[in-house]
């Protein structure tokens, strides 16, 4: 297939989740991704079993190399000679010991774009520390703004720093590849879980860096806008967003409280925030009278953004999700048919981003060695 990145050769020297998340972006769009697995497949994640492994390492080929041996390093060197990109997320001392640090690789193939993810950065006081998502969610501020008001810190339910680091690095590598078209020389592109987590704080970070306001956890309420949050309905929960202007007026009319916007307690954004608990109590009492589906229909009919709060199985049963075709089925060698979540980006024309499940470690060792003349 003539896929967008089919002309790129990418070496995958990643472990855990952040690095594979980056490489998956290239594999999804058709790059020739060669995953270098340690003997025995060490470094695979598989938290949800083989299907999770298949999701992280889909659309790749795998070669098993023992990089502690001369033969393994020779094979890796030949891969580097023909590659466009190398992605790794090992500690600085590990890649230097194994002989594929940036300086060594750049000297061998100056055109190659070298991408690195670390926990805390390539150097500095924490440069050699290992970084795991929950540690970074705490140190990067996310847990400080997540959870119930005045409650203990709370981690997000997905590995935010892992996923964001992988996506940020993929963007950086694509930028370096674009520049290479002009210069003929690749760059070293780096990010870390900590940098990516702080960047993902977005407006919460700006509240501190610009206004010197320290954000705190607000539960399911929006940090600054009211009414905007999650409320119990007669049979579940519903998220609503009606913080001001026409949305506020339409929302109050729809719930049978048309005079709320004229109440002096709620007459401005600042006043609504000051009296948030009072306003939320009125909204909560009204929303508890009807089902989630009834509120979703009623509020969408007047243009107020709203939606149900789903379990994961309900997400994939939603008609809009089904319409979007968010999963694609592939045949797994041991699990049989497996549905994997496709890439979140689509392009005009037919570009399937899920084509094959993850290879078992070393599935393509012989094939790739022959390509390298070994």
C-alpha positions, 0 to 999 in steps of 0.5 A, a space after each residue: 500500500 502507498 501509505 504516507 510514511 512508507 519511505 521511512 525506516 524507523 528503528 524502535 529501541 523503546 520499552 514500557 509505554 511512552 516510547 512505543 506510543 511515539 513509534 506507533 504514530 510512525 507505524 500507523 502511517 506506514 513507516 517500515 518500523 523495525 522493533 529491536 526486542 531483547 532476547 525473551 521480549 524484555 521491555 514489552 508492557 502487556 498490562 492488559 495481556 497480549 491485546 495491549 501488546 498488540 495495540 502498542 506494537 501493531 504494524 511493526 516487524 520485530 528482530 531479537 538482538 542481544 546488544 551486549 554482544 558484538 554480533 548484536 551491535 553489528 546488526 544494529 549498526 547496519 540498521 542505523 546505516 539505512 534508517 531515517 529515525 531511531 527512537 529510544 527511551 532508555 536512561 542515558 548511561 544505558 544507551 552509552 554503555 550499549 553503544 547507541 547514544 546520540 553522538 555515536 549514532 550521529 557520527 555513523 549516520 548524520 541524516 538520521 533523526 534520533 528521538 529520546 524520551 526520558 523520565 526527567 530529561 537527559 541530564 540535570 539532577 534527576 537525569 538518571 532517575 527512572 520515571 513512571 507515569 504516576 510519579 510524574 503525574 504527582 511531580 508534574 502537577 496533575 494530581 494536585 488539580 485532580 480529585 475532589 475539592 479539599 480531598 487527597 491528590 488523585 491520579 488520572 485514569 490513563 497514563 497521561 505523561 506517557 501518552 503525551 510524551 510519546 505524542 510530543 516526541 512524534 511531532 518533534 521527530 516529524 519536524 526534524 524530518 521536514 527540516 532534513 529535507 533542506 539541510 540533509 542533517 538530522 537532529 537529536 529530538 528529546 522530551 521527557 515525561 516531566 516536560 510533557 506533563 507540565 506542558 499538558 497543564 495548559 491553562 492551569 500552568 498559566 494561572 500560576 506562571 502569569 497570575 501567580 494563582 495556585 490551582 487546586 483540585 475542583 472535583 468535577 467542576 470546571 476550575 473557573 467557569 460555572 455552571 460547568 461540570 458533572 451532575 447526577 441525573 435520575 439514572 446516572 450522570 450528565 456533563 453540562 457546559 453553560 457558563 455564560 451568555 446565550 448558553 446560560 440563558 438557554 440552560 436555565 430556561 431548559 431546567 425551569 429556572 429562567 430567572 437565575 441569570 438575573 439573580 444578583 448572586 449569579 449575574 456575572 462570571 465572577 459572581 457565579 464563581 463566588 457563589 458556585 456551591 449555591 448555583 450548583 445546588 440549584 442545578 443539581 436539584 433540577 437535573 436529578 428529576 430526569 434521566 440522562 438521556 432526557 437531559 441530553 436530548 433536551 439540552 442539545 435541542 437548545 444548543 447547550 453542550 452536554 453528554 452522558 458519562 459512560 463506562 468504557 463498554 458504553 463508549 464503544 456502543 455509542 452510535 457516534 463512536 460506531 459511526 466514526 469506526 474507532 476500532 479495526 479488527 486484526 487477526 492475532 496469532 493466539 487470540 484470534 480476531 482482536 479489535 484495536 483502537 485506530 489512530 485518532 487522525 484520519 486522512 482523505 482517501 483510504 489510509 488504514 492505521 491498523 493493519 497487523 497486530 504486534 509481532 512476537 519478539 523475534 518474529 522477523 529476525 531471519 527476514 531482517 538479518 537477510 535484508 542486512 546481508 547477515 
